[in-house]
Amino acid sequence: MSSLLNIANPKKTSWQVNFARDLPPYLDSVISDWLQQSPEILTSLTDMYSSPLNIVWPHTVAHNLKAMAAVTASFGIKSKFY
């Protein structure tokens, strides 16, 4: 199938990968407080569900959606997030 795509689009495309250097993790204050005050809960959840854990923090969802929309808009990309 890739040969069909190459025929349909003969334009050559090149890609460049830029790795982030020393990018510190962002940790919301509510999450940080929870981790510091209740580390045993995280250990218990890891024991129960294994790792990696996917913990959803509803209070951060709206902020993240706004940030993603701002990035796509800055590139002129129309987007919707559900």
N, C-alpha and C positions, 0 to 999 in steps of 0.2 A: 504494500500500500504506500510505503514511503516513496517508491519510485513514481507513483502516480502524482503524489503531491509535488515532487520535484519537477515533473513535467508541467504541471498546472501552474507552478510558481517558479519560473527559472531564475528569479532574482536571488542572489546570494545574500544571506543574512549572517551577520557576525554578532557574537555575544561577548560581553565582558562581565566577569564576576568580580564584585567588590566585597571583600569580607570586612565585617565590622571589627574594629579593634578597640579593645578595652571598653566595650559597651556595658555599662553597669545596669543591672536589672532594676526595673521600676517596681517598687513594692508599695502598694496602697497602705495608708496608715491603719485602716481598720484590719486589714489582713496581717500586717506586721504585729499589731497589738495582739491579735488572736494567736499568732504563732508563738509570741513570747509568753503569753499568759497561759496557754494550754498546749504545750508541746506534746503532751501525752495523747491528745486527741489525734494529732497527725500520725503519731506512731501507731495508734490503734487502727486508724483508717488504712494505713499502709499494710498492716498485718492482715486486715480483713479483706481488702480489695486488691492487694499487690501494688506494684508500682510500674509505670508512672500513674499517679492519680490525676484525674481531671476534675478539679473542683471549680464549680461555677459560682462566681460572686455577683449576684444580681445588681448590686449597687454600682458596679463598674461597667456594666454593659452599655448604658446610655453614653457614658463618656467615651468608650471605645468606638461605638458606632459613629459618634460625631467626629472623632479623630480620623477614622477610615474614610468618611465622606469628605472631609477636608483634603485628604491626600489625593483621592481620586479626582476631586474638583480641581485641584492645583495642576493636574495633568490634562484637564479638559475632558475627563471621562465622566459620562453620565452613569450614575450607579444607584442601586436600591439595595438596602440591606434588610433582611427579614429575620 
